[in-house]
């Protein structure tokens, strides 16, 4: 076992990490598709909330925070 994978499967951890990297792109694509479908169906009042939710999901998944504590 290694420190990176407590269950002894480093390739599984690497695959999971690589697939999570696609989350912002997937959220953005689904948001764009939803907005286009809303416009085409005439539900333009829902475009703003759907776009805001998609932006929040994509932005939240893409933000990387590093905290350095100095004493």
C-alpha positions in Angstrom: 0.0 0.0 0.0 1.1 3.6 -0.6 0.3 6.8 1.1 -1.6 8.1 -1.9 -4.0 5.2 -1.9 -4.9 3.5 1.4 -6.7 0.6 -0.3 -3.6 -0.3 -2.4 -4.9 0.7 -5.8 -2.9 3.7 -7.0 -4.2 3.4 -10.6 -7.8 3.6 -9.4 -7.0 6.8 -7.5 -5.2 8.3 -10.5 -8.2 7.5 -12.7 -10.6 9.1 -10.3 -8.4 12.2 -10.0 -8.2 12.5 -13.8 -12.0 12.1 -14.2 -12.7 14.8 -11.6 -10.7 17.2 -13.6 -13.4 17.0 -16.3 -16.1 18.2 -13.9 -15.9 21.9 -14.7 -15.9 21.3 -18.4 -18.9 18.9 -18.1 -20.8 21.4 -16.0 -20.2 24.2 -18.4 -21.3 22.1 -21.4 -24.5 21.0 -19.7 -25.3 24.5 -18.6 -24.8 25.8 -22.2 -27.0 23.0 -23.5 -29.7 23.8 -20.9 -29.6 27.5 -21.7 -30.0 26.8 -25.4 -32.9 24.5 -24.9 -34.6 27.0 -22.6 -34.2 29.7 -25.3 -35.5 27.4 -28.0 -38.5 26.4 -26.0 -39.4 30.0 -25.1 -38.6 29.7 -21.3 -36.3 32.7 -21.3 -37.2 33.6 -17.7 -35.3 30.6 -16.5 -32.1 31.3 -18.4 -30.6 33.5 -15.8 -31.1 31.1 -12.8 -29.8 28.1 -14.8 -26.8 30.0 -16.1 -26.0 31.3 -12.5 -26.3 27.8 -11.1 -24.0 26.3 -13.8 -21.5 29.1 -13.3 -21.5 28.4 -9.6 -21.0 24.7 -10.1 -18.2 25.2 -12.7 -16.5 27.9 -10.7 -16.7 26.0 -7.5 -15.2 22.9 -9.0 -12.4 24.9 -10.7 -11.3 26.9 -7.7 -8.2 25.6 -6.0 -7.4 27.0 -2.6 -4.1 26.7 -0.8 -3.8 27.7 2.8 -0.3 28.2 4.3 -0.2 28.5 8.1 2.9 30.2 9.5 3.7 30.3 13.2 
